[in-house]
Amino acid sequence: MYRTNDDGIAYGFAAIAMLIFVAAILWIVLGVVANGMIDTLNDQAAGGTVSVQTMSAVGLAVTMFRYGPPIFVLLVAFYYGIVRALYRRQEEVSF
């Protein structure tokens, strides 16, 4: 017997939307902090106190910061949706 649980579907949608919203706000706030750190590092690089290797490492960290969190949040939301759907299906199939 198949039945839909509208409250469960709405709750799942709200949970995914809240996850994306909170992650976006957190990413924006951390972006401001990272921008300040990069400005400080650029000032030190202009003064000659930072090596090329350090600048390369920071460049990698900035790239990971730029692309990592959005991909992670979307993967978590996708995983949450799949696990929720499979759990729901297991509940419907059991006798």
ZARODO-456642 format. One record per atom (N, C-alpha, C, O): atom name; x negated, y negated, z negated. Coordinates in pm, whole numbers, plus 50000, padded with zeros to 5 digits. Each point is the difference from the previous one (the first is absolute). Layout:
N
<timi><a>CA</a><px>X</px><py>Y</py><pz>Z</pz></timi>
...
This chain:
95
<timi><a>N</a><px>49916</px><py>50118</py><pz>50000</pz></timi>
<timi><a>CA</a><px>50084</px><py>49882</py><pz>50000</pz></timi>
<timi><a>C</a><px>49911</px><py>49876</py><pz>50000</pz></timi>
<timi><a>O</a><px>49915</px><py>49982</py><pz>49913</pz></timi>
<timi><a>N</a><px>50107</px><py>49935</py><pz>50185</pz></timi>
<timi><a>CA</a><px>49921</px><py>49878</py><pz>50012</pz></timi>
<timi><a>C</a><px>50082</px><py>49881</py><pz>49955</pz></timi>
<timi><a>O</a><px>50115</px><py>49982</py><pz>50041</pz></timi>
<timi><a>N</a><px>49825</px><py>49939</py><pz>49874</pz></timi>
<timi><a>CA</a><px>50066</px><py>49879</py><pz>49955</pz></timi>
<timi><a>C</a><px>49895</px><py>49891</py><pz>49989</pz></timi>
<timi><a>O</a><px>49883</px><py>50028</py><pz>49974</pz></timi>
<timi><a>N</a><px>50158</px><py>49850</py><pz>50046</pz></timi>
<timi><a>CA</a><px>49905</px><py>49890</py><pz>49987</pz></timi>
<timi><a>C</a><px>50021</px><py>49932</py><pz>49867</pz></timi>
<timi><a>O</a><px>50113</px><py>49984</py><pz>49952</pz></timi>
<timi><a>N</a><px>49779</px><py>49977</py><pz>49991</pz></timi>
<timi><a>CA</a><px>50003</px><py>49927</py><pz>49875</pz></timi>
<timi><a>C</a><px>49963</px><py>49856</py><pz>50032</pz></timi>
<timi><a>O</a><px>49882</px><py>49966</py><pz>50008</pz></timi>
<timi><a>N</a><px>50219</px><py>49950</py><pz>50011</pz></timi>
<timi><a>CA</a><px>49975</px><py>49862</py><pz>50042</pz></timi>
<timi><a>C</a><px>49920</px><py>49923</py><pz>49897</pz></timi>
<timi><a>O</a><px>49918</px><py>49915</py><pz>50037</pz></timi>
<timi><a>N</a><px>50103</px><py>50113</py><pz>49835</pz></timi>
<timi><a>CA</a><px>49923</px><py>49931</py><pz>49897</pz></timi>
<timi><a>C</a><px>49853</px><py>50039</py><pz>50008</pz></timi>
<timi><a>O</a><px>49912</px><py>49916</py><pz>49982</pz></timi>
<timi><a>N</a><px>50061</px><py>50210</py><pz>50043</pz></timi>
<timi><a>CA</a><px>49862</px><py>50046</py><pz>50012</pz></timi>
<timi><a>C</a><px>49930</px><py>49941</py><pz>50120</pz></timi>
<timi><a>O</a><px>49882</px><py>49964</py><pz>49994</pz></timi>
<timi><a>N</a><px>50190</px><py>50025</py><pz>50117</pz></timi>
<timi><a>CA</a><px>49943</px><py>49940</py><pz>50120</pz></timi>
<timi><a>C</a><px>49971</px><py>49852</py><pz>49976</pz></timi>
<timi><a>O</a><px>49895</px><py>49950</py><pz>50039</pz></timi>
<timi><a>N</a><px>50198</px><py>49981</py><pz>49897</pz></timi>
<timi><a>CA</a><px>49980</px><py>49859</py><pz>49970</pz></timi>
<timi><a>C</a><px>49885</px><py>49981</py><pz>49902</pz></timi>
<timi><a>O</a><px>49922</px><py>49906</py><pz>50013</pz></timi>
<timi><a>N</a><px>50066</px><py>50181</py><pz>49889</pz></timi>
<timi><a>CA</a><px>49891</px><py>49992</py><pz>49904</pz></timi>
<timi><a>C</a><px>49865</px><py>50022</py><pz>50068</pz></timi>
<timi><a>O</a><px>49904</px><py>49929</py><pz>49973</pz></timi>
<timi><a>N</a><px>50089</px><py>50168</py><pz>50115</pz></timi>
<timi><a>CA</a><px>49876</px><py>50027</py><pz>50072</pz></timi>
<timi><a>C</a><px>49960</px><py>49882</py><pz>50088</pz></timi>
<timi><a>O</a><px>49883</px><py>49963</py><pz>50005</pz></timi>
<timi><a>N</a><px>50214</px><py>49979</py><pz>50063</pz></timi>
<timi><a>CA</a><px>49971</px><py>49884</py><pz>50084</pz></timi>
<timi><a>C</a><px>49953</px><py>49883</py><pz>49914</pz></timi>
<timi><a>O</a><px>49905</px><py>49930</py><pz>50037</pz></timi>
<timi><a>N</a><px>50161</px><py>50048</py><pz>49850</pz></timi>
<timi><a>CA</a><px>49961</px><py>49890</py><pz>49911</pz></timi>
<timi><a>C</a><px>49860</px><py>50024</py><pz>49943</pz></timi>
<timi><a>O</a><px>49923</px><py>49905</py><pz>49986</pz></timi>
<timi><a>N</a><px>50044</px><py>50218</py><pz>49982</pz></timi>
<timi><a>CA</a><px>49868</px><py>50031</py><pz>49945</pz></timi>
<timi><a>C</a><px>49891</px><py>49974</py><pz>50104</pz></timi>
<timi><a>O</a><px>49895</px><py>49944</py><pz>49967</pz></timi>
<timi><a>N</a><px>50127</px><py>50096</py><pz>50157</pz></timi>
<timi><a>CA</a><px>49902</px><py>49977</py><pz>50105</pz></timi>
<timi><a>C</a><px>49987</px><py>49850</py><pz>50029</pz></timi>
<timi><a>O</a><px>49888</px><py>49950</py><pz>50016</pz></timi>
<timi><a>N</a><px>50224</px><py>49979</py><pz>49990</pz></timi>
<timi><a>CA</a><px>49995</px><py>49855</py><pz>50025</pz></timi>
<timi><a>C</a><px>49927</px><py>49928</py><pz>49887</pz></timi>
<timi><a>O</a><px>49922</px><py>49909</py><pz>50025</pz></timi>
<timi><a>N</a><px>50103</px><py>50130</py><pz>49850</pz></timi>
<timi><a>CA</a><px>49933</px><py>49937</py><pz>49886</pz></timi>
<timi><a>C</a><px>49851</px><py>50032</py><pz>50001</pz></timi>
<timi><a>O</a><px>49918</px><py>49913</py><pz>49968</pz></timi>
<timi><a>N</a><px>50046</px><py>50209</py><pz>50067</pz></timi>
<timi><a>CA</a><px>49859</px><py>50037</py><pz>50010</pz></timi>
<timi><a>C</a><px>49928</px><py>49912</py><pz>50101</pz></timi>
<timi><a>O</a><px>49892</px><py>49948</py><pz>49972</pz></timi>
<timi><a>N</a><px>50167</px><py>50035</py><pz>50145</pz></timi>
<timi><a>CA</a><px>49937</px><py>49917</py><pz>50104</pz></timi>
<timi><a>C</a><px>49995</px><py>49854</py><pz>49956</pz></timi>
<timi><a>O</a><px>49900</px><py>49933</py><pz>50024</pz></timi>
<timi><a>N</a><px>50205</px><py>50017</py><pz>49913</pz></timi>
<timi><a>CA</a><px>50004</px><py>49861</py><pz>49956</pz></timi>
<timi><a>C</a><px>49895</px><py>49972</py><pz>49892</pz></timi>
<timi><a>O</a><px>49927</px><py>49902</py><pz>50009</pz></timi>
<timi><a>N</a><px>50066</px><py>50183</py><pz>49890</pz></timi>
<timi><a>CA</a><px>49904</px><py>49981</py><pz>49891</pz></timi>
<timi><a>C</a><px>49857</px><py>50013</py><pz>50052</pz></timi>
<timi><a>O</a><px>49912</px><py>49924</py><pz>49960</pz></timi>
<timi><a>N</a><px>50064</px><py>50171</py><pz>50129</pz></timi>
<timi><a>CA</a><px>49867</px><py>50017</py><pz>50056</pz></timi>
<timi><a>C</a><px>49960</px><py>49878</py><pz>50084</pz></timi>
<timi><a>O</a><px>49884</px><py>49958</py><pz>49998</pz></timi>
<timi><a>N</a><px>50211</px><py>49984</py><pz>50074</pz></timi>
<timi><a>CA</a><px>49969</px><py>49881</py><pz>50080</pz></timi>
<timi><a>C</a><px>49966</px><py>49882</py><pz>49910</pz></timi>
<timi><a>O</a><px>49905</px><py>49927</py><pz>50028</pz></timi>
<timi><a>N</a><px>50170</px><py>50053</py><pz>49865</pz></timi>
<timi><a>CA</a><px>49970</px><py>49891</py><pz>49906</pz></timi>
<timi><a>C</a><px>49863</px><py>50022</py><pz>49936</pz></timi>
<timi><a>O</a><px>49921</px><py>49906</py><pz>49990</pz></timi>
<timi><a>N</a><px>50050</px><py>50215</py><pz>49969</pz></timi>
<timi><a>CA</a><px>49871</px><py>50031</py><pz>49939</pz></timi>
<timi><a>C</a><px>49886</px><py>49978</py><pz>50099</pz></timi>
<timi><a>O</a><px>49894</px><py>49949</py><pz>49963</pz></timi>
<timi><a>N</a><px>50128</px><py>50090</py><pz>50162</pz></timi>
<timi><a>CA</a><px>49899</px><py>49983</py><pz>50104</pz></timi>
<timi><a>C</a><px>49972</px><py>49851</py><pz>50025</pz></timi>
<timi><a>O</a><px>49885</px><py>49962</py><pz>50021</pz></timi>
<timi><a>N</a><px>50219</px><py>49956</py><pz>49977</pz></timi>
<timi><a>CA</a><px>49983</px><py>49856</py><pz>50019</pz></timi>
<timi><a>C</a><px>49920</px><py>49940</py><pz>49885</pz></timi>
<timi><a>O</a><px>49909</px><py>49920</py><pz>50022</pz></timi>
<timi><a>N</a><px>50125</px><py>50117</py><pz>49856</pz></timi>
<timi><a>CA</a><px>49928</px><py>49948</py><pz>49883</pz></timi>
<timi><a>C</a><px>49854</px><py>50044</py><pz>50002</pz></timi>
<timi><a>O</a><px>49910</px><py>49919</py><pz>49975</pz></timi>
<timi><a>N</a><px>50065</px><py>50207</py><pz>50054</pz></timi>
<timi><a>CA</a><px>49863</px><py>50047</py><pz>50006</pz></timi>
<timi><a>C</a><px>49925</px><py>49940</py><pz>50119</pz></timi>
<timi><a>O</a><px>49877</px><py>49987</py><pz>49995</pz></timi>
<timi><a>N</a><px>50194</px><py>49977</py><pz>50110</pz></timi>
<timi><a>CA</a><px>49937</px><py>49935</py><pz>50114</pz></timi>
<timi><a>C</a><px>49943</px><py>49864</py><pz>49962</pz></timi>
<timi><a>O</a><px>49893</px><py>49962</py><pz>50048</pz></timi>
<timi><a>N</a><px>50177</px><py>49966</py><pz>49866</pz></timi>
<timi><a>CA</a><px>49949</px><py>49871</py><pz>49953</pz></timi>
<timi><a>C</a><px>49872</px><py>50020</py><pz>49918</pz></timi>
<timi><a>O</a><px>49903</px><py>49925</py><pz>50016</pz></timi>
<timi><a>N</a><px>50097</px><py>50175</py><pz>49898</pz></timi>
<timi><a>CA</a><px>49881</px><py>50030</py><pz>49919</pz></timi>
<timi><a>C</a><px>49884</px><py>50042</py><pz>50091</pz></timi>
<timi><a>O</a><px>49887</px><py>49954</py><pz>49981</pz></timi>
<timi><a>N</a><px>50140</px><py>50132</py><pz>50115</pz></timi>
<timi><a>CA</a><px>49895</px><py>50046</py><pz>50092</pz></timi>
<timi><a>C</a><px>49946</px><py>49883</py><pz>50082</pz></timi>
<timi><a>O</a><px>49881</px><py>49994</py><pz>50027</pz></timi>
<timi><a>N</a><px>50206</px><py>49914</py><pz>50012</pz></timi>
<timi><a>CA</a><px>49955</px><py>49884</py><pz>50077</pz></timi>
<timi><a>C</a><px>49903</px><py>49915</py><pz>49917</pz></timi>
<timi><a>O</a><px>49900</px><py>49952</py><pz>50053</pz></timi>
<timi><a>N</a><px>50129</px><py>50029</py><pz>49820</pz></timi>
<timi><a>CA</a><px>49909</px><py>49926</py><pz>49913</pz></timi>
<timi><a>C</a><px>49866</px><py>50069</py><pz>49986</pz></timi>
<timi><a>O</a><px>49895</px><py>49934</py><pz>50000</pz></timi>
<timi><a>N</a><px>50107</px><py>50198</py><pz>49988</pz></timi>
<timi><a>CA</a><px>49875</px><py>50074</py><pz>49988</pz></timi>
<timi><a>C</a><px>49920</px><py>49991</py><pz>50130</pz></timi>
<timi><a>O</a><px>49877</px><py>49987</py><pz>49996</pz></timi>
<timi><a>N</a><px>50190</px><py>50018</py><pz>50117</pz></timi>
<timi><a>CA</a><px>49931</px><py>49991</py><pz>50129</pz></timi>
<timi><a>C</a><px>49940</px><py>49860</py><pz>50018</pz></timi>
<timi><a>O</a><px>49889</px><py>49988</py><pz>50051</pz></timi>
<timi><a>N</a><px>50183</px><py>49909</py><pz>49909</pz></timi>
<timi><a>CA</a><px>49945</px><py>49864</py><pz>50008</pz></timi>
<timi><a>C</a><px>49875</px><py>49986</py><pz>49915</pz></timi>
<timi><a>O</a><px>49902</px><py>49939</py><pz>50043</pz></timi>
<timi><a>N</a><px>50101</px><py>50117</py><pz>49836</pz></timi>
<timi><a>CA</a><px>49883</px><py>49995</py><pz>49913</pz></timi>
<timi><a>C</a><px>49882</px><py>50076</py><pz>50063</pz></timi>
<timi><a>O</a><px>49887</px><py>49953</py><pz>49996</pz></timi>
<timi><a>N</a><px>50142</px><py>50163</py><pz>50061</pz></timi>
<timi><a>CA</a><px>49894</px><py>50078</py><pz>50064</pz></timi>
<timi><a>C</a><px>49945</px><py>49927</py><pz>50122</pz></timi>
<timi><a>O</a><px>49879</px><py>50005</py><pz>50025</pz></timi>
<timi><a>N</a><px>50206</px><py>49929</py><pz>50052</pz></timi>
<timi><a>CA</a><px>49953</px><py>49923</py><pz>50115</pz></timi>
<timi><a>C</a><px>49909</px><py>49885</py><pz>49957</pz></timi>
<timi><a>O</a><px>49900</px><py>49970</py><pz>50066</pz></timi>
<timi><a>N</a><px>50135</px><py>49966</py><pz>49824</pz></timi>
<timi><a>CA</a><px>49914</px><py>49893</py><pz>49948</pz></timi>
<timi><a>C</a><px>49864</px><py>50056</py><pz>49959</pz></timi>
<timi><a>O</a><px>49897</px><py>49937</py><pz>50026</pz></timi>
<timi><a>N</a><px>50102</px><py>50179</py><pz>49911</pz></timi>
<timi><a>CA</a><px>49873</px><py>50062</py><pz>49960</pz></timi>
<timi><a>C</a><px>49921</px><py>50044</py><pz>50123</pz></timi>
<timi><a>O</a><px>49877</px><py>49991</py><pz>50000</pz></timi>
<timi><a>N</a><px>50192</px><py>50057</py><pz>50103</pz></timi>
<timi><a>CA</a><px>49931</px><py>50041</py><pz>50123</pz></timi>
<timi><a>C</a><px>49938</px><py>49879</py><pz>50069</pz></timi>
<timi><a>O</a><px>49890</px><py>50009</py><pz>50055</pz></timi>
<timi><a>N</a><px>50179</px><py>49880</py><pz>49943</pz></timi>
<timi><a>CA</a><px>49945</px><py>49878</py><pz>50060</pz></timi>
<timi><a>C</a><px>49876</px><py>49953</py><pz>49923</pz></timi>
<timi><a>O</a><px>49909</px><py>49942</py><pz>50060</pz></timi>
<timi><a>N</a><px>50088</px><py>50082</py><pz>49810</pz></timi>
<timi><a>CA</a><px>49884</px><py>49965</py><pz>49919</pz></timi>
<timi><a>C</a><px>49886</px><py>50098</py><pz>50010</pz></timi>
<timi><a>O</a><px>49890</px><py>49973</py><pz>49952</pz></timi>
<timi><a>N</a><px>50134</px><py>50141</py><pz>50111</pz></timi>
<timi><a>CA</a><px>49895</px><py>50100</py><pz>50019</pz></timi>
<timi><a>C</a><px>49982</px><py>50093</py><pz>49882</pz></timi>
<timi><a>O</a><px>49896</px><py>50066</py><pz>49990</pz></timi>
<timi><a>N</a><px>50201</px><py>49943</py><pz>49920</pz></timi>
<timi><a>CA</a><px>49984</px><py>50087</py><pz>49883</pz></timi>
<timi><a>C</a><px>50064</px><py>50137</py><pz>50018</pz></timi>
<timi><a>O</a><px>49990</px><py>50085</py><pz>49912</pz></timi>
<timi><a>N</a><px>50077</px><py>49937</py><pz>50201</pz></timi>
<timi><a>CA</a><px>50068</px><py>50128</py><pz>50024</pz></timi>
<timi><a>C</a><px>49938</px><py>50065</py><pz>50123</pz></timi>
<timi><a>O</a><px>49975</px><py>49934</py><pz>50101</pz></timi>
<timi><a>N</a><px>49999</px><py>50196</py><pz>49891</pz></timi>
<timi><a>CA</a><px>49937</px><py>50070</py><pz>50111</pz></timi>
<timi><a>C</a><px>50102</px><py>50038</py><pz>50107</pz></timi>
<timi><a>O</a><px>50121</px><py>49991</py><pz>49980</pz></timi>
<timi><a>N</a><px>49825</px><py>50050</py><pz>50135</pz></timi>
<timi><a>CA</a><px>50085</px><py>50042</py><pz>50112</pz></timi>
<timi><a>C</a><px>50078</px><py>50126</py><pz>49963</pz></timi>
<timi><a>O</a><px>50115</px><py>50015</py><pz>50039</pz></timi>
<timi><a>N</a><px>49822</px><py>50075</py><pz>49887</pz></timi>
<timi><a>CA</a><px>50067</px><py>50124</py><pz>49960</pz></timi>
<timi><a>C</a><px>50120</px><py>49971</py><pz>49910</pz></timi>
<timi><a>O</a><px>50105</px><py>50063</py><pz>50012</pz></timi>
<timi><a>N</a><px>49879</px><py>49840</py><pz>49898</pz></timi>
<timi><a>CA</a><px>50112</px><py>49963</py><pz>49912</pz></timi>
<timi><a>C</a><px>50114</px><py>49941</py><pz>50082</pz></timi>
<timi><a>O</a><px>50117</px><py>50031</py><pz>49975</pz></timi>
<timi><a>N</a><px>49850</px><py>49885</py><pz>50122</pz></timi>
<timi><a>CA</a><px>50104</px><py>49942</py><pz>50085</pz></timi>
<timi><a>C</a><px>50072</px><py>50108</py><pz>50081</pz></timi>
<timi><a>O</a><px>50121</px><py>49992</py><pz>50021</pz></timi>
<timi><a>N</a><px>49805</px><py>50109</py><pz>50026</pz></timi>
<timi><a>CA</a><px>50062</px><py>50110</py><pz>50074</pz></timi>
<timi><a>C</a><px>50093</px><py>50081</py><pz>49910</pz></timi>
<timi><a>O</a><px>50109</px><py>50038</py><pz>50041</pz></timi>
<timi><a>N</a><px>49847</px><py>49987</py><pz>49836</pz></timi>
<timi><a>CA</a><px>50084</px><py>50074</py><pz>49905</pz></timi>
<timi><a>C</a><px>50127</px><py>49923</py><pz>49968</pz></timi>
<timi><a>O</a><px>50109</px><py>50058</py><pz>49991</pz></timi>
<timi><a>N</a><px>49878</px><py>49813</py><pz>49991</pz></timi>
<timi><a>CA</a><px>50118</px><py>49918</py><pz>49971</pz></timi>
<timi><a>C</a><px>50092</px><py>49997</py><pz>50122</pz></timi>
<timi><a>O</a><px>50122</px><py>50002</py><pz>49986</pz></timi>
<timi><a>N</a><px>49820</px><py>49993</py><pz>50133</pz></timi>
<timi><a>CA</a><px>50082</px><py>50004</py><pz>50122</pz></timi>
<timi><a>C</a><px>50082</px><py>50128</py><pz>50010</pz></timi>
<timi><a>O</a><px>50117</px><py>49996</py><pz>50039</pz></timi>
<timi><a>N</a><px>49823</px><py>50116</py><pz>49924</pz></timi>
<timi><a>CA</a><px>50073</px><py>50127</py><pz>49999</pz></timi>
<timi><a>C</a><px>50112</px><py>49997</py><pz>49896</pz></timi>
<timi><a>O</a><px>50111</px><py>50046</py><pz>50026</pz></timi>
<timi><a>N</a><px>49859</px><py>49901</py><pz>49856</pz></timi>
<timi><a>CA</a><px>50102</px><py>49992</py><pz>49895</pz></timi>
<timi><a>C</a><px>50116</px><py>49910</py><pz>50042</pz></timi>
<timi><a>O</a><px>50116</px><py>50031</py><pz>49970</pz></timi>
<timi><a>N</a><px>49855</px><py>49861</py><pz>50098</pz></timi>
<timi><a>CA</a><px>50105</px><py>49909</py><pz>50046</pz></timi>
<timi><a>C</a><px>50086</px><py>50070</py><pz>50106</pz></timi>
<timi><a>O</a><px>50122</px><py>49986</py><pz>50001</pz></timi>
<timi><a>N</a><px>49813</px><py>50088</py><pz>50087</pz></timi>
<timi><a>CA</a><px>50076</px><py>50074</py><pz>50102</pz></timi>
<timi><a>C</a><px>50090</px><py>50105</py><pz>49935</pz></timi>
<timi><a>O</a><px>50115</px><py>50016</py><pz>50040</pz></timi>
<timi><a>N</a><px>49832</px><py>50055</py><pz>49862</pz></timi>
<timi><a>CA</a><px>50082</px><py>50100</py><pz>49930</pz></timi>
<timi><a>C</a><px>50115</px><py>49933</py><pz>49925</pz></timi>
<timi><a>O</a><px>50111</px><py>50054</py><pz>49995</pz></timi>
<timi><a>N</a><px>49863</px><py>49829</py><pz>49947</pz></timi>
<timi><a>CA</a><px>50106</px><py>49929</py><pz>49930</pz></timi>
<timi><a>C</a><px>50108</px><py>49952</py><pz>50096</pz></timi>
<timi><a>O</a><px>50118</px><py>49999</py><pz>49966</pz></timi>
<timi><a>N</a><px>49841</px><py>49962</py><pz>50154</pz></timi>
<timi><a>CA</a><px>50096</px><py>49948</py><pz>50097</pz></timi>
<timi><a>C</a><px>50093</px><py>50110</py><pz>50052</pz></timi>
<timi><a>O</a><px>50121</px><py>49978</py><pz>50015</pz></timi>
<timi><a>N</a><px>49824</px><py>50141</py><pz>50012</pz></timi>
<timi><a>CA</a><px>50081</px><py>50105</py><pz>50062</pz></timi>
<timi><a>C</a><px>50042</px><py>50111</py><pz>49905</pz></timi>
<timi><a>O</a><px>50097</px><py>50071</py><pz>50028</pz></timi>
<timi><a>N</a><px>49834</px><py>49947</py><pz>49862</pz></timi>
<timi><a>CA</a><px>50028</px><py>50111</py><pz>49910</pz></timi>
<timi><a>C</a><px>50134</px><py>49994</py><pz>49929</pz></timi>
<timi><a>O</a><px>50079</px><py>50095</py><pz>50012</pz></timi>
<timi><a>N</a><px>49951</px><py>49799</py><pz>49913</pz></timi>
<timi><a>CA</a><px>50126</px><py>49997</py><pz>49924</pz></timi>
<timi><a>C</a><px>50127</px><py>50012</py><pz>50084</pz></timi>
<timi><a>O</a><px>50090</px><py>50074</py><pz>49960</pz></timi>
<timi><a>N</a><px>49922</px><py>49857</py><pz>50155</pz></timi>
<timi><a>CA</a><px>50124</px><py>50019</py><pz>50077</pz></timi>
<timi><a>C</a><px>50017</px><py>50144</py><pz>50049</pz></timi>
<timi><a>O</a><px>50111</px><py>50054</py><pz>49998</pz></timi>
<timi><a>N</a><px>49780</px><py>50007</py><pz>50045</pz></timi>
<timi><a>CA</a><px>50009</px><py>50138</py><pz>50047</pz></timi>
<timi><a>C</a><px>50036</px><py>50092</py><pz>49884</pz></timi>
<timi><a>O</a><px>50084</px><py>50090</py><pz>50015</pz></timi>
<timi><a>N</a><px>49854</px><py>49888</py><pz>49869</pz></timi>
<timi><a>CA</a><px>50029</px><py>50082</py><pz>49882</pz></timi>
<timi><a>C</a><px>50146</px><py>49987</py><pz>49958</pz></timi>
<timi><a>O</a><px>50065</px><py>50101</py><pz>49971</pz></timi>
<timi><a>N</a><px>49988</px><py>49778</py><pz>50027</pz></timi>
<timi><a>CA</a><px>50139</px><py>49979</py><pz>49959</pz></timi>
<timi><a>C</a><px>50096</px><py>50067</py><pz>50098</pz></timi>
<timi><a>O</a><px>50097</px><py>50062</py><pz>49959</pz></timi>
<timi><a>N</a><px>49876</px><py>49925</py><pz>50170</pz></timi>
<timi><a>CA</a><px>50088</px><py>50065</py><pz>50098</pz></timi>
<timi><a>C</a><px>49992</px><py>50152</py><pz>49990</pz></timi>
<timi><a>O</a><px>50102</px><py>50068</py><pz>50016</pz></timi>
<timi><a>N</a><px>49779</px><py>49986</py><pz>49959</pz></timi>
<timi><a>CA</a><px>49989</px><py>50145</py><pz>49983</pz></timi>
<timi><a>C</a><px>50074</px><py>50048</py><pz>49876</pz></timi>
<timi><a>O</a><px>50065</px><py>50104</py><pz>50003</pz></timi>
<timi><a>N</a><px>49924</px><py>49821</py><pz>49887</pz></timi>
<timi><a>CA</a><px>50072</px><py>50037</py><pz>49878</pz></timi>
<timi><a>C</a><px>50150</px><py>49994</py><pz>50022</pz></timi>
<timi><a>O</a><px>50073</px><py>50089</py><pz>49956</pz></timi>
<timi><a>N</a><px>49975</px><py>49806</py><pz>50112</pz></timi>
<timi><a>CA</a><px>50143</px><py>49989</py><pz>50027</pz></timi>
<timi><a>C</a><px>50047</px><py>50115</py><pz>50089</pz></timi>
<timi><a>O</a><px>50107</px><py>50056</py><pz>49978</pz></timi>
<timi><a>N</a><px>49814</px><py>49979</py><pz>50124</pz></timi>
<timi><a>CA</a><px>50035</px><py>50110</py><pz>50087</pz></timi>
<timi><a>C</a><px>50001</px><py>50132</py><pz>49923</pz></timi>
<timi><a>O</a><px>50092</px><py>50081</py><pz>50016</pz></timi>
<timi><a>N</a><px>49807</px><py>49941</py><pz>49901</pz></timi>
<timi><a>CA</a><px>49991</px><py>50121</py><pz>49919</pz></timi>
<timi><a>C</a><px>50118</px><py>50009</py><pz>49904</pz></timi>
<timi><a>O</a><px>50059</px><py>50107</py><pz>49983</pz></timi>
<timi><a>N</a><px>49976</px><py>49781</py><pz>49954</pz></timi>
<timi><a>CA</a><px>50114</px><py>49997</py><pz>49908</pz></timi>
<timi><a>C</a><px>50129</px><py>50038</py><pz>50074</pz></timi>
<timi><a>O</a><px>50082</px><py>50076</py><pz>49948</pz></timi>
<timi><a>N</a><px>49936</px><py>49869</py><pz>50171</pz></timi>
<timi><a>CA</a><px>50119</px><py>50033</py><pz>50077</pz></timi>
<timi><a>C</a><px>50006</px><py>50147</py><pz>50040</pz></timi>
<timi><a>O</a><px>50107</px><py>50061</py><pz>49993</pz></timi>
<timi><a>N</a><px>49780</px><py>49996</py><pz>50047</pz></timi>
<timi><a>CA</a><px>49996</px><py>50141</py><pz>50040</pz></timi>
<timi><a>C</a><px>50026</px><py>50090</py><pz>49881</pz></timi>
<timi><a>O</a><px>50081</px><py>50093</py><pz>50008</pz></timi>
<timi><a>N</a><px>49852</px><py>49882</py><pz>49880</pz></timi>
<timi><a>CA</a><px>50018</px><py>50084</py><pz>49882</pz></timi>
<timi><a>C</a><px>50144</px><py>49989</py><pz>49950</pz></timi>
<timi><a>O</a><px>50059</px><py>50100</py><pz>49960</pz></timi>
<timi><a>N</a><px>49996</px><py>49781</py><pz>50043</pz></timi>
<timi><a>CA</a><px>50139</px><py>49981</py><pz>49956</pz></timi>
<timi><a>C</a><px>50097</px><py>50076</py><pz>50090</pz></timi>
<timi><a>O</a><px>50095</px><py>50062</py><pz>49952</pz></timi>
<timi><a>N</a><px>49879</px><py>49934</py><pz>50180</pz></timi>
<timi><a>CA</a><px>50088</px><py>50071</py><pz>50093</pz></timi>
<timi><a>C</a><px>49988</px><py>50151</py><pz>49981</pz></timi>
<timi><a>O</a><px>50100</px><py>50071</py><pz>50003</pz></timi>
<timi><a>N</a><px>49778</px><py>49979</py><pz>49980</pz></timi>
<timi><a>CA</a><px>49981</px><py>50144</py><pz>49980</pz></timi>
<timi><a>C</a><px>50062</px><py>50046</py><pz>49868</pz></timi>
<timi><a>O</a><px>50059</px><py>50108</py><pz>49994</pz></timi>
<timi><a>N</a><px>49927</px><py>49813</py><pz>49903</pz></timi>
<timi><a>CA</a><px>50061</px><py>50035</py><pz>49871</pz></timi>
<timi><a>C</a><px>50151</px><py>50002</py><pz>50014</pz></timi>
<timi><a>O</a><px>50066</px><py>50089</py><pz>49946</pz></timi>
<timi><a>N</a><px>49988</px><py>49815</py><pz>50125</pz></timi>
<timi><a>CA</a><px>50145</px><py>49992</py><pz>50020</pz></timi>
<timi><a>C</a><px>50048</px><py>50121</py><pz>50080</pz></timi>
<timi><a>O</a><px>50105</px><py>50057</py><pz>49969</pz></timi>
<timi><a>N</a><px>49818</px><py>49982</py><pz>50133</pz></timi>
<timi><a>CA</a><px>50038</px><py>50115</py><pz>50082</pz></timi>
<timi><a>C</a><px>49995</px><py>50128</py><pz>49917</pz></timi>
<timi><a>O</a><px>50088</px><py>50085</py><pz>50013</pz></timi>
<timi><a>N</a><px>49812</px><py>49930</py><pz>49903</pz></timi>
<timi><a>CA</a><px>49990</px><py>50117</py><pz>49915</pz></timi>
<timi><a>C</a><px>50120</px><py>50008</py><pz>49905</pz></timi>
<timi><a>O</a><px>50050</px><py>50109</py><pz>49970</pz></timi>
<timi><a>N</a><px>49995</px><py>49776</py><pz>49984</pz></timi>
<timi><a>CA</a><px>50115</px><py>49995</py><pz>49911</pz></timi>
<timi><a>C</a><px>50128</px><py>50042</py><pz>50073</pz></timi>
<timi><a>O</a><px>50087</px><py>50065</py><pz>49942</pz></timi>
<timi><a>N</a><px>49923</px><py>49898</py><pz>50186</pz></timi>
<timi><a>CA</a><px>50121</px><py>50032</py><pz>50078</pz></timi>
<timi><a>C</a><px>50003</px><py>50147</py><pz>50039</pz></timi>
<timi><a>O</a><px>50108</px><py>50059</py><pz>50007</pz></timi>
<timi><a>N</a><px>49777</px><py>50001</py><pz>50019</pz></timi>
<timi><a>CA</a><px>49995</px><py>50137</py><pz>50050</pz></timi>
<timi><a>C</a><px>50018</px><py>50101</py><pz>49888</pz></timi>
<timi><a>O</a><px>50052</px><py>50109</py><pz>50025</pz></timi>
<timi><a>N</a><px>49907</px><py>49859</py><pz>49853</pz></timi>
<timi><a>CA</a><px>50004</px><py>50097</py><pz>49891</pz></timi>
<timi><a>C</a><px>50145</px><py>50040</py><pz>49969</pz></timi>
<timi><a>O</a><px>50094</px><py>49922</py><pz>50014</pz></timi>
<timi><a>N</a><px>49920</px><py>50204</py><pz>49943</pz></timi>
<timi><a>CA</a><px>50134</px><py>50053</py><pz>49972</pz></timi>
<timi><a>C</a><px>50025</px><py>50008</py><pz>49853</pz></timi>
<timi><a>O</a><px>50108</px><py>50043</py><pz>49958</pz></timi>
